[in-house]
Structures are given as structure tokens and as C-alpha cells.
Amino acid sequence: MFSRFAALVAALLSALACATPSFAHEGHDHEAAPPAIAHVSPRAEAQSAAFELVAVPKGGELEIWLDRFDTNAPVEGASISLETPAGSVEAVAKGPGLYRVPAPWAAKPGRTDLIFTVMAGNDMDVLPASLTVLASANGVEPTAAIAHSPDIGKISPWIAAVALMGGAATPILLRNRRRLWAPALGVGLIVVFGAARLFASEGHDEAPVPAPVAADRPGVTADGLIFVPKPSQRILAARTQLSETGSHSRSIELPGRVVPDPNASGIVTAATAGRLSPPPGGFPRLGQRVKKGDVLAYVAVPFLAIDRSTLHQTAGDLDQQISIVERRLTRQESLIKTQAVAQATLDDTRLELAGLQRRRADVDNARREPEPLVAPVDGVIASANAAAGQIADPNSVIFQIVDPKRLWVEATAFEPTALSGGGSARTADGKSFALDYIGSGLADRNQAVPVDFALHSGSEDLRLGQFVTVSAATNETKTGVAVPRASIIRRSNGQSVVFEHVRAELFAAREVRIEPLDGDAMLVVSGLDPGKRVVTQAASLIDQVR
């Protein structure tokens, strides 16, 4: 029984001696963290309060990308002096924020300390940085082979010694010195398992493995950060701003639509039904500017048979009266010489004749002259419903004239809220316009309160009846960080995030809680600390990096 127990202990120790190196390799027990960014060429970066710099060796040169630290905007026209192992050298501008210097020393593996002296306008900074070039990152073709570690398949001498000592000590501890087969069994097992592992990995050690090729492309790091190299940031036009905490007026969002200012708009209608005809210059077209008093169209009133008969009868009566008065006037003019007729009588007859002639002319004009439709205000033709020969109904809108610089927004509030007098309107395509509060109605309209705002200048792109979202400021205040609406990204789970520019080429998504502030900005109530660089432009494109 003791002999079997000794053999079992020796066998287990021998197997442990052979298996321990294998398990160590299979689990990668090297305590080496994976690289943060895979397949990225060597680079050096430095930051200051004014500048952010990234240097990348490429083709025997050192590419230097220089941006503003707070806005991430390229710095143009800068002067960069670089202290290198080969001495001081001046960088040459090759594009917006891109500079290059000869760098033959960058092809050698190892670490190189660099000092950049940057001058741009009134700003000057000295930026130290270090560039580390690995041996496998230079001079290796994409199809080059990398052999496995030579330690794979080896047996640790310490484990083998322990196994032999354990196998030799087992019969001694069991008081059986003659049974020396236990250590021999341990040695045999070590040789057998070791040879099996060496033969199994003999062909594997010589198999070439392609080395990763440096390719600076956007990607996600192992810790969840988003890597966007500087060239890609230039293509995406990524911009940032420093977050600042402050007190802002709380805003509420209201649905609204664009309406004309009643003091700078008007409509053209026909008082009676009639047939439309164009003026000498033709009907005004849409968008044409007109002035007050301009004739826009004519309305010819059609006469029925009974109307014509009445006009003829009236004209006949007037003609008869005119003939009688004319004869009377002729007789009185001949008698005035003999003073048989007073001068006052003669004057009265002349006035009577003139009145009858005017009435007769009015009858003729009623049959020939149409009614002119004139512009009531200065402005632009916003709508037109006129065609030659069209019968215009009474009170039907034929033309609408609007001053595009004086428009209102009529919003609808579903709860009573004290407004502070300002706001903004945002269209569906993201354009924003400033508003001035005019007033709100005292009578509900469809169980809501109408609220009027006046648009500032720059509203020529809006259309009458266009729907907008109104952000109206209230008397309440909120504390938080104001960021542009383009900075807020809504994830598929409904969570809102912003991207923080944590390093020169790294971005981190921060979950935030937001509230509407105005048409251009949102208020981050929590989730973002002040003094952080928040992406204000191209945030949606950075979110697509996978």
C-alpha cells in the first residue's frame, strides 16, 4: 500500500513539473497589459494651456500637428523650433496646422527626448515630449515573421529538481530504501512529457506570424476610449470648448409657427365680385417687392341685363335733363345783356348743367373702368391667387403682402409660466433665431394659451406657417454647464452622452443629464465637471467610430 502511495506521489510531482510551464504560457501569466491602441505608429504628444501638439515619424520626416488646446482648431502660421539628437531644426508648414521636419534619427529604435518651441501670434510655449520607437515598428515588412517565445515547451529546472527530490524522499519517508523505482519513475515521466511537448511545439515555433503594420486609423481602445488620429480630426473638423459651470435661466420648449407681423403685412381683396385683369406691367410674381399704392390688378364688375337697362335709362334721363338745362342756359345768356335775367340765375343754371354732366360721365365710367386693387403696405408678395379672366369673390384673398424682416412666432403654452422676455426659435434643420417676447393671450385657444414673439433680423429664410420649436426663457434659474446642442448624442438606450477630449487623440463618452436651455444650447445638469474639453462639432461622427 505504501509503495503504491509513493508511486502516485512521484507521478503527480513529475506531471506537475511538465505541466507548470504549459499552464503559465496558456494563461499568459506575464503581467503585461495589452497595448491601449493597436496598430498605431509611434507618436509623441505634448500639451500646454495654449497648444496641443502631436508628432508622428513618417517617411524619414517628423509630422507635427499643432492645434489650440481649448478649441482643437489648427494653428496656422506658427513658428516651431525642435531640439533633436541631430541638433536644432526649424519646422516647415505643409498645411493648416501641419508642420514637418527631417527626422532620420526617428528610424532608430529607442526613446528620444524632444523639445518643441512654439510661437503663434502672442503665444509662446516650450513643450517637452518623448518619442519611443519599438524595434518591431520600423524596418519590418508586413510579411515578416515573429517567432514564438523560446521558453515554450521547456521544463523549469527548479520544478524538475523538486520532483526528483520528492520522488527520492518518498521511499525514505516510507522506510523502504530498497524501492528506488520511485525517483526513476519521476525522471522517466519528466523525460517523456518534456519530449512530447518539445516535439509538439517544434513545428509551431518556426511558423511565421505576420507582424502588425502601423496604420493610424480611428478605433476603440481596450479601456473604451475612442482613438481619433489628428489627420482624421482634421477631416471631421472636430472642435471643442472648455466647460464652465454657471447659472442660466431655465427654458421651456413650446410648439410654434411663423406668422406675419400685423403692423407690417396686409391682404388685397375685391370689394365686389368681378373679373380680374392684369395691370400694364402684369400681375406681381411671388417674392416681388411692392410699395404702398402700387396697382396689383383690376376688377371689372360684370353687368347683368337688368343693370344695363338701368344704366341706359339713367343715361337717357341725364341726357334729356342736360339738353333742357343747356337750352335754358343759352336763353339766359342772351337775356343777360338786357338785364332781363339776374346774374345769380345765370350762375345757378351753369352749376346745374355742370352737375348733370358729371353724373353722366359717372354712368359711362361705371360701364368702362374696372376697380383697381392696390397694395396696402410696403413688402413682398407672399402669396398670389390671380389669373386673367378669373372671377374674384368678395373678401377672397387675392394677394398677401409681408415684410420678411418683420415676422412673428405664435407659440402655444399648455401651462401658465412666467416668461422673462426672451427666447429663440429652432427650425427642423437646426437653424436658430432670436426672439423677443411680446405677450400672451388672456383667452385660451383649444385649451392652450397663445404666446407671441417677435423675430430679430436675419429671419428672411423663414416661411409663413413654418413650424418651429420655441425655447422661451423663464424667471427660474438652473446651475450647470451650457453646451451646444450638437454636443449631445442620444444613444440607442435613450441615454445622453457628450464626448470629452481627454488627450490629444483620445475621446471619452460621458453620460450626462440634460435640460433644454435655448435654441442653440443645452444645459448639462450632472455628469460633466467644469474645465473639461467638450466636443462641440463632429460629436456624432466620433460616436460612429468602432
Secondary structure as the mmCIF struct_conf table of DSSP 4:
data_model
#
loop_
_struct_conf.conf_type_id
_struct_conf.id
_struct_conf.beg_label_comp_id
_struct_conf.beg_label_asym_id
_struct_conf.beg_label_seq_id
_struct_conf.end_label_comp_id
_struct_conf.end_label_asym_id
_struct_conf.end_label_seq_id
HELX_RH_AL_P HELX_RH_AL_P1 PHE A 2 GLU A 26
TURN_TY1_P TURN_TY1_P1 GLY A 27 HIS A 30
HELX_LH_PP_P HELX_LH_PP_P1 ALA A 33 PRO A 35
BEND BEND1 ALA A 36 HIS A 39
STRN STRN1 ALA A 44 GLN A 47
BEND BEND2 ALA A 49 ALA A 50
STRN STRN2 PHE A 51 LYS A 58
TURN_TY1_P TURN_TY1_P2 GLY A 59 GLY A 60
STRN STRN3 GLU A 61 ARG A 68
TURN_TY1_P TURN_TY1_P3 PHE A 69 THR A 71
STRN STRN4 PRO A 74 PRO A 74
BEND BEND3 GLY A 77 GLY A 77
STRN STRN5 SER A 79 THR A 84
TURN_TY1_P TURN_TY1_P4 PRO A 85 ALA A 86
STRN STRN6 GLY A 87 GLU A 90
STRN STRN7 VAL A 92 GLY A 95
TURN_TY1_P TURN_TY1_P5 PRO A 96 GLY A 97
STRN STRN8 LEU A 98 PRO A 102
HELX_RH_3T_P HELX_RH_3T_P1 PRO A 104 ALA A 107
BEND BEND4 LYS A 108 PRO A 109
STRN STRN9 GLY A 110 ALA A 120
TURN_TY1_P TURN_TY1_P6 GLY A 121 ASN A 122
STRN STRN10 ASP A 123 VAL A 133
HELX_RH_3T_P HELX_RH_3T_P2 ALA A 135 ALA A 137
BEND BEND5 ASN A 138 GLY A 139
TURN_TY1_P TURN_TY1_P7 PRO A 142 THR A 143
STRN STRN11 ALA A 145 ALA A 145
HELX_LH_PP_P HELX_LH_PP_P2 ALA A 147 SER A 149
TURN_TY1_P TURN_TY1_P8 PRO A 150 GLY A 153
HELX_RH_AL_P HELX_RH_AL_P2 PRO A 157 LEU A 173
TURN_TY1_P TURN_TY1_P9 LEU A 174 ARG A 175
TURN_TY1_P TURN_TY1_P10 ARG A 177 ARG A 178
TURN_TY1_P TURN_TY1_P11 LEU A 180 LEU A 180
HELX_RH_AL_P HELX_RH_AL_P3 TRP A 181 ASP A 205
TURN_TY1_P TURN_TY1_P12 GLU A 206 GLU A 206
BEND BEND6 ALA A 207 ALA A 207
STRN STRN12 PRO A 210 PRO A 210
HELX_LH_PP_P HELX_LH_PP_P3 ALA A 211 ALA A 214
STRN STRN13 GLY A 219 VAL A 220
TURN_TY1_P TURN_TY1_P13 ALA A 222 ASP A 223
BEND BEND7 GLY A 224 GLY A 224
STRN STRN14 ILE A 226 PHE A 227
HELX_RH_AL_P HELX_RH_AL_P4 LYS A 230 LEU A 236
TURN_TY1_P TURN_TY1_P14 ALA A 237 ALA A 237
STRN STRN15 ARG A 239 LEU A 242
STRN STRN16 THR A 245 PRO A 260
TURN_TY1_P TURN_TY1_P15 PRO A 262 ASN A 263
BEND BEND8 ALA A 264 ALA A 264
STRN STRN17 SER A 265 THR A 269
STRN STRN18 ALA A 270 ALA A 270
BEND BEND9 ALA A 271 THR A 272
STRN STRN19 GLY A 274 SER A 277
TURN_TY1_P TURN_TY1_P16 PRO A 280 GLY A 281
BEND BEND10 PHE A 283 PHE A 283
HELX_LH_PP_P HELX_LH_PP_P4 PRO A 284 ARG A 285
TURN_TY1_P TURN_TY1_P17 LEU A 286 GLY A 287
STRN STRN20 ARG A 289 VAL A 290
TURN_TY1_P TURN_TY1_P18 LYS A 292 GLY A 293
STRN STRN21 VAL A 295 ALA A 300
HELX_LH_PP_P HELX_LH_PP_P5 VAL A 301 PRO A 302
HELX_RH_AL_P HELX_RH_AL_P5 ALA A 305 LEU A 335
HELX_RH_3T_P HELX_RH_3T_P3 ILE A 336 THR A 338
TURN_TY1_P TURN_TY1_P19 GLN A 339 GLN A 339
BEND BEND11 VAL A 341 VAL A 341
HELX_RH_AL_P HELX_RH_AL_P6 GLN A 343 ARG A 368
HELX_LH_PP_P HELX_LH_PP_P6 GLU A 369 PRO A 370
STRN STRN22 GLU A 371 VAL A 374
BEND BEND12 PRO A 376 ASP A 378
STRN STRN23 GLY A 379 ALA A 384
TURN_TY1_P TURN_TY1_P20 ALA A 388 GLY A 389
STRN STRN24 ILE A 391 ALA A 392
HELX_LH_PP_P HELX_LH_PP_P7 ASP A 393 ASP A 393
STRN STRN25 PRO A 394 PRO A 394
TURN_TY1_P TURN_TY1_P21 ASN A 395 ASN A 395
STRN STRN26 VAL A 397 VAL A 402
TURN_TY1_P TURN_TY1_P22 PRO A 404 LYS A 405
BEND BEND13 ARG A 406 ARG A 406
STRN STRN27 LEU A 407 ALA A 413
BEND BEND14 PHE A 414 GLU A 415
STRN STRN28 LEU A 419 ARG A 426
TURN_TY1_P TURN_TY1_P23 ALA A 428 ASP A 429
BEND BEND15 GLY A 430 GLY A 430
STRN STRN29 SER A 432 SER A 440
BEND BEND16 LEU A 442 ALA A 443
BEND BEND17 ARG A 445 ALA A 448
STRN STRN30 VAL A 449 LEU A 455
BEND BEND18 SER A 457 SER A 457
TURN_TY1_P TURN_TY1_P24 GLU A 460 ASP A 461
TURN_TY1_P TURN_TY1_P25 LEU A 464 GLY A 465
STRN STRN31 PHE A 467 PRO A 484
HELX_RH_3T_P HELX_RH_3T_P4 ARG A 485 SER A 487
STRN STRN32 ILE A 489 ARG A 490
TURN_TY1_P TURN_TY1_P26 SER A 492 ASN A 493
BEND BEND19 GLY A 494 GLY A 494
STRN STRN33 SER A 496 ARG A 503
TURN_TY1_P TURN_TY1_P27 ALA A 504 GLU A 505
STRN STRN34 LEU A 506 PRO A 516
BEND BEND20 ASP A 518 ASP A 520
STRN STRN35 ALA A 521 SER A 526
BEND BEND21 GLY A 527 GLY A 527
TURN_TY1_P TURN_TY1_P28 PRO A 530 GLY A 531
STRN STRN36 ARG A 533 GLN A 537
BEND BEND22 ALA A 538 ALA A 538
HELX_RH_AL_P HELX_RH_AL_P7 ALA A 539 ILE A 542
TURN_TY1_P TURN_TY1_P29 ASP A 543 GLN A 544
#
